[in-house]
Amino acid sequence: MRGIARETGALIRSGALPVGTKLPPVRDLAFALGVSPATISQAWSELRRYKIIGGRGRNGAWVLADRFAARPERHLSGGNYGPGVLNLAIAEPDVALLPPLDVALARGARAEKLNSYERVRILPELEAAVRPSWPYDPGAFLATNGGYNAIYTLLHALVRHGAPVAIEDPTALRLLDILEDLDVPILPVECDREGPLPNSLARALQQRPAAFLFQPRVHSVTGACMSAARLEAVGDLLADTNVLIIEDDGIGDISDAPRISLGRRFPDRVIHILSYSKTHGPDLRLAVLSSSATIVEQIQSYRSFSAGWTSRILQAATAWLLQDGATAALVERAREIYRCRREHLRDELAKRSVEIDAGFGLSVFIPVALESYALVTLAARGIAVHAGAKFSAQQTSAIRVATSILRDEHVKHVADSIALAVDPTREGI
């Protein structure tokens, strides 16, 4: 398989198989080479992972590019909207609501054993700062270079190549990019306002996934808050399996929803991740995960292929921020402002007969009749949003609208525009 993938890649790089070439049917090529069709399919899967070839099934495969480079297609497909566009496509924190980092970084620069090559999983002061509010008592903690870095690393460390992974649908586009880069079968688990639907999860578990990845606090796309009852129902379904349980809390304390976890029920196979990007700043590049000591050791071992540890400066800075009273007050203020912004948009849309759930996050997920029409309509009115398709492995009819940077002076224009965008038959406003 690797030889076929390597030689085909060489033909593509040399130009012998130019971009746009349709490759022979799998069965025909297998017969010509004297191998099984499964071997050819595996070779094509390897090339597909690097976006060198595309297509599958009855339509066959063709050459997409002549360079080997794994690219997060969903993440990189956002447009450069220009200076005059209100960009509500990215659910990012408002920089005006983030705490200043100067004092924290100065404290971080005095961290113990600074510049040592000794690999440190987590500084004692950071563990002491996160442990009191952690939703369960874990076996071990690990500091990572952000939430997505944690998920990327643990999936590579713990999930074998080709093993299915169940994941909420919709979900964060970066998570889908990561799973597609791993070239694993994605098993979508449908959700409602309380979290993953038990019936949908049960169907996914029948395919024996290696892991189930979900957001137990606030859904980063829809803003839905998982209920305690739904968490227990999900736990009941997972109880008789050996599925790895990955809990991703990317919203953090800018939401007033309580922190919940299945870690108290399954401490040996839950990995709980909390990112500090939304609350304390993306440039901290810091998240903390917890799990059993065995799993943390496996993840840390894989990290030895790259950085090996997270900057002591950033760990110590985050520890100081988490214990600073003024920073806590800023986070509480940001939480209230984010709530007011999403509820303001909800109320203005209701006046225009568009009912949505404001949720608890930095964005809202709005059903539309046709995604392409909604995107063009909003773009024509100077507003950029994301199509629901970016957050799903299935067909969607929705848009994701960031509310985190939506100021009061823009809300009525945005509400007018969304009201036009949700339905092509709607009369102009």
C-alpha positions in Angstrom: 0.0 0.0 0.0 2.7 2.5 1.0 4.7 1.6 -2.1 1.8 2.3 -4.4 1.0 5.5 -2.6 4.6 6.6 -2.8 5.1 5.8 -6.5 1.7 7.4 -7.5 2.8 10.5 -5.5 6.1 10.6 -7.5 4.2 10.4 -10.8 2.0 13.2 -9.7 4.9 15.4 -8.5 6.8 14.8 -11.8 3.9 15.8 -13.9 3.4 12.4 -15.4 -0.1 12.5 -13.8 -1.1 16.1 -14.1 -3.7 17.9 -12.0 -7.1 16.9 -13.2 -6.2 13.4 -14.4 -8.8 10.8 -13.6 -7.2 7.7 -12.0 -8.1 4.2 -13.2 -10.9 2.3 -11.5 -9.7 0.6 -8.3 -10.5 -2.9 -9.5 -8.8 -2.4 -12.9 -5.6 -1.1 -11.3 -5.6 -3.8 -8.7 -5.8 -6.5 -11.4 -3.0 -4.8 -13.4 -0.7 -4.6 -10.4 -1.6 -8.0 -9.0 -2.9 -6.8 -5.7 -6.3 -6.7 -3.9 -8.7 -3.8 -4.5 -8.4 -3.1 -0.7 -4.7 -2.4 -1.1 -5.4 0.2 -3.8 -8.2 1.7 -1.7 -5.8 2.1 1.2 -3.2 3.7 -1.0 -5.8 6.2 -2.3 -6.9 6.9 1.2 -3.3 7.9 2.1 -3.1 10.2 -0.9 -6.5 11.6 -0.1 -5.4 12.5 3.4 -2.8 14.9 1.9 -5.4 16.3 -0.5 -3.3 15.0 -3.5 -6.3 13.1 -4.9 -10.1 13.6 -4.5 -13.2 11.6 -5.1 -14.3 8.2 -4.0 -17.0 5.6 -4.8 -18.5 5.1 -8.2 -17.3 8.5 -9.5 -13.7 7.4 -9.1 -10.7 9.4 -8.1 -8.7 12.2 -9.7 -5.5 14.2 -9.1 -6.2 17.4 -7.1 -2.7 18.8 -6.5 1.0 18.1 -7.0 2.2 19.0 -3.6 2.0 16.9 -0.4 0.6 19.2 2.3 -2.2 18.3 4.8 -4.5 21.3 4.7 -7.4 22.0 7.1 -9.9 22.8 4.3 -12.8 23.9 6.4 -10.6 26.3 8.5 -8.8 27.8 5.6 -11.8 28.2 3.4 -12.9 31.4 5.1 -12.7 34.5 2.8 -10.8 37.7 3.1 -13.8 39.9 3.5 -12.2 43.3 3.3 -12.2 46.3 5.6 -15.8 47.3 5.0 -17.5 44.0 5.9 -18.9 43.2 9.3 -17.2 39.8 9.9 -19.6 37.7 12.0 -18.1 34.5 10.7 -15.5 34.0 13.5 -16.8 33.4 17.0 -13.8 35.1 18.6 -13.6 36.9 21.9 -13.9 40.7 21.9 -10.3 41.9 22.5 -11.7 44.8 24.5 -13.1 42.3 27.0 -9.9 40.3 27.5 -7.7 40.9 30.5 -4.3 42.7 30.1 -1.4 40.3 30.0 1.5 42.5 30.9 1.6 41.9 34.6 0.8 38.2 34.1 3.6 37.7 31.6 6.0 39.4 33.9 5.0 37.0 36.7 5.3 34.1 34.2 8.9 35.2 33.3 9.8 34.4 36.8 8.5 30.8 36.7 10.6 28.2 38.4 13.1 26.3 36.2 12.6 28.7 33.3 14.3 27.6 30.1 15.0 24.1 31.4 14.6 21.3 29.0 13.0 19.2 31.7 9.6 18.2 30.4 6.9 19.5 32.8 3.4 18.3 32.3 1.9 21.1 34.3 3.3 23.6 36.7 2.3 23.1 40.4 0.9 26.6 40.6 -1.3 26.1 37.5 -2.6 22.8 38.8 -3.4 24.4 42.2 -5.3 27.2 40.3 -7.4 24.9 38.2 -8.1 22.0 40.6 -10.7 23.7 42.9 -13.1 24.4 40.1 -12.5 21.2 38.0 -15.8 19.3 37.6 -14.3 16.0 39.0 -11.2 14.8 40.8 -8.9 13.4 38.0 -5.9 11.2 38.1 -3.6 13.7 36.4 -3.4 17.1 34.6 -1.6 18.2 31.5 -1.1 21.7 30.2 -1.3 21.9 26.3 -0.8 24.6 23.7 -4.5 25.3 23.4 -7.7 23.3 23.2 -7.4 22.2 19.5 -3.8 21.2 20.1 -4.9 19.0 23.0 -7.5 17.3 20.8 -5.1 16.9 17.8 -2.4 15.4 20.0 -4.6 13.0 22.0 -6.3 11.7 18.9 -3.0 11.0 17.3 -1.7 9.4 20.5 -4.7 7.3 21.4 -6.8 6.6 18.3 -5.5 4.0 15.8 -5.5 4.9 12.1 -8.9 4.2 10.5 -10.8 3.7 13.7 -14.2 5.5 13.7 -14.8 8.5 15.9 -18.3 9.6 17.0 -18.8 13.4 17.3 -21.6 15.8 17.9 -23.2 17.1 14.7 -22.9 20.0 14.2 -19.5 20.6 15.8 -16.5 22.9 15.6 -15.1 23.0 12.0 -11.6 22.7 13.4 -12.6 19.3 15.0 -13.8 18.0 11.6 -10.6 19.2 10.0 -8.6 17.2 12.6 -10.6 14.1 12.1 -10.5 14.4 8.3 -6.7 14.8 8.5 -6.6 11.5 10.6 -8.6 9.9 7.8 -11.0 8.3 10.2 -14.6 7.5 9.6 -16.7 10.3 11.2 -19.9 9.1 12.9 -22.2 12.1 13.4 -24.3 12.2 16.5 -27.3 14.5 16.2 -28.1 17.0 18.9 -30.9 19.1 20.3 -31.1 21.9 22.8 -30.0 19.6 25.7 -27.1 17.9 24.0 -26.4 14.7 22.0 -29.6 12.7 21.2 -29.4 9.3 23.0 -30.9 7.4 20.0 -28.4 8.9 17.6 -25.5 8.1 19.9 -26.8 4.6 20.3 -26.7 4.1 16.5 -23.2 5.5 16.4 -22.0 3.1 19.2 -23.2 0.2 17.1 -20.3 0.9 14.8 -17.8 0.6 17.7 -16.1 4.0 17.6 -12.8 4.4 19.3 -13.9 7.7 20.8 -16.8 10.0 21.4 -16.0 13.7 21.2 -18.6 16.2 22.6 -18.9 19.5 24.4 -20.4 18.9 27.8 -20.9 22.6 28.9 -21.8 24.8 26.0 -21.9 23.9 22.3 -19.4 26.2 20.5 -21.6 26.3 17.3 -25.2 26.4 18.5 -24.6 27.8 22.0 -26.8 25.0 23.5 -26.2 24.0 27.1 -26.1 20.3 27.9 -28.5 19.3 30.7 -27.4 17.2 33.6 -30.1 14.7 32.7 -28.8 14.3 29.2 -25.3 13.9 30.4 -26.4 11.0 32.6 -28.3 9.5 29.7 -25.2 9.7 27.5 -23.2 8.1 30.4 -25.6 5.2 30.6 -25.1 4.5 26.9 -21.3 4.6 27.3 -21.2 2.5 30.4 -21.1 -0.9 28.7 -18.5 0.2 26.1 -14.7 0.9 26.2 -15.1 4.0 24.1 -12.7 6.9 24.9 -14.7 9.8 26.1 -13.4 13.3 25.1 -15.0 16.3 26.7 -14.1 19.6 25.0 -14.9 22.8 27.0 -13.8 25.5 24.6 -16.1 28.3 25.9 -14.9 28.3 29.5 -16.2 30.8 32.1 -17.5 33.4 29.7 -20.6 31.2 29.9 -22.6 31.0 33.1 -23.6 27.4 32.4 -22.3 25.0 35.1 -19.3 22.8 34.4 -20.2 19.1 34.1 -18.3 16.0 33.3 -18.6 12.2 33.0 -15.2 12.0 34.7 -16.7 11.1 38.0 -18.3 8.0 36.4 -15.5 7.0 34.1 -12.3 8.4 35.5 -10.1 5.9 33.6 -11.3 6.9 30.1 -12.6 10.4 30.2 -10.4 13.2 28.9 -11.7 16.6 30.0 -10.3 19.7 28.2 -10.7 23.3 29.3 -9.3 26.1 27.0 -8.5 29.6 28.3 -8.5 31.3 24.8 -12.0 32.7 25.0 -11.7 33.9 28.6 -8.1 35.1 29.0 -6.8 35.4 25.4 -6.0 33.3 22.3 -2.3 34.3 22.5 -1.9 32.5 25.8 -2.3 29.4 23.6 -3.1 27.4 26.7 -5.5 24.7 27.8 -5.5 22.1 30.5 -6.7 18.5 30.2 -7.3 15.9 32.8 -7.5 12.1 32.6 -6.1 9.0 34.3 -2.4 9.0 34.9 -2.0 6.3 32.2 -3.8 8.2 29.5 -1.9 11.5 30.4 1.4 9.5 30.1 0.4 8.2 26.6 -0.4 11.8 25.5 2.8 13.2 26.9 4.8 10.5 25.3 3.4 11.4 21.9 4.2 15.1 22.6 7.9 14.1 22.8 7.9 14.0 19.0 7.4 17.8 19.0 7.6 20.6 21.7 7.4 18.2 24.6 5.9 20.7 27.0 4.0 23.9 27.2 5.8 27.1 27.9 6.4 27.6 31.6 6.0 31.4 31.0 2.5 30.9 29.7 1.6 28.3 32.4 2.7 30.6 35.2 1.0 33.6 33.6 -2.3 31.7 33.3 -2.0 30.5 36.9 -1.6 34.2 38.1 -4.6 35.3 36.0 -6.8 32.6 37.4 -6.1 33.7 40.9 -6.2 37.5 40.3 -9.4 39.2 41.6 -9.4 42.0 39.0 -9.1 39.4 36.1 -12.0 37.4 37.6 -14.1 40.6 37.6 -13.2 41.2 33.9 -14.3 37.7 33.0 -17.5 38.2 34.8 -18.1 41.5 33.0 -17.4 39.9 29.7 -19.8 37.1 30.4 -22.6 39.6 31.0 -21.8 41.6 27.9 -21.7 38.5 25.7 -25.1 37.4 27.1 -26.6 40.9 26.4 -25.3 40.8 22.8 -26.7 37.5 21.8 -30.0 38.2 23.6 -30.2 41.6 21.9 -30.0 39.9 18.5 -32.5 37.3 19.5 -35.0 40.0 20.5 -34.5 42.0 17.3 -35.0 38.9 15.2 -38.2 38.0 17.1 -39.6 41.4 16.2 -39.0 40.3 12.5 -40.8 36.9 13.1 -37.5 34.9 13.2 -37.3 32.8 16.4 -33.9 31.6 17.6 -32.4 30.3 20.8 -29.8 32.8 22.1 -27.9 30.0 23.9 -24.9 30.4 26.2 -22.0 30.9 23.8 -20.4 33.3 21.4 -22.6 32.6 18.4 -26.1 31.5 17.3 -27.1 28.8 14.8 -30.0 30.0 12.6 -32.0 27.6 10.3 -32.4 29.0 6.8 -34.2 27.8 3.7 -31.0 27.8 1.5 -27.5 28.3 2.8 -26.1 29.7 -0.5 -28.9 32.3 -0.7 -28.4 33.3 2.9 -24.7 33.8 2.4 -25.1 35.9 -0.8 -27.9 38.0 0.8 -25.9 38.8 3.8 -22.7 39.5 1.8 -24.7 41.9 -0.4 -25.5 43.8 2.8 -21.9 43.9 4.1 -22.2 41.0 6.5 -20.1 37.8 6.5 -21.2 34.6 8.3 -20.4 30.9 8.0 -22.6 28.3 6.3 -23.8 25.5 8.5 -22.2 23.0 6.2 -18.8 23.9 7.6 -19.7 22.5 11.0 -21.4 19.3 9.8 -20.6 16.0 8.2 -24.2 15.9 6.9 -26.4 18.1 4.8 -27.4 21.3 6.6 -29.6 24.3 6.1 -28.3 26.9 8.6 -25.9 29.7 9.2 -23.6 30.3 12.2 -23.6 34.0 13.3 -21.0 35.2 15.8 -22.5 37.5 18.4 -19.4 38.1 20.5 -18.3 41.3 18.6 -21.8 42.4 17.6 -22.2 46.0 18.9 -25.6 47.6 19.6 -25.3 50.0 16.7 -25.1 47.1 14.2 -27.8 44.8 15.7 -30.9 46.2 13.8 -29.1 46.1 10.4 -27.9 42.5 11.1 -31.4 41.5 12.2 -33.0 43.0 9.1 -30.5 41.2 6.9 -30.9 37.8 8.6 -34.7 38.1 8.3 -34.2 38.5 4.5 -31.6 35.7 4.4 -33.6 33.0 6.1 -36.3 32.7 3.5 -36.0 33.6 -0.3 -39.8 34.1 -0.4 -39.8 36.8 2.3 -40.6 40.3 1.2 -37.9 43.0 1.5 -37.5 44.9 4.7 
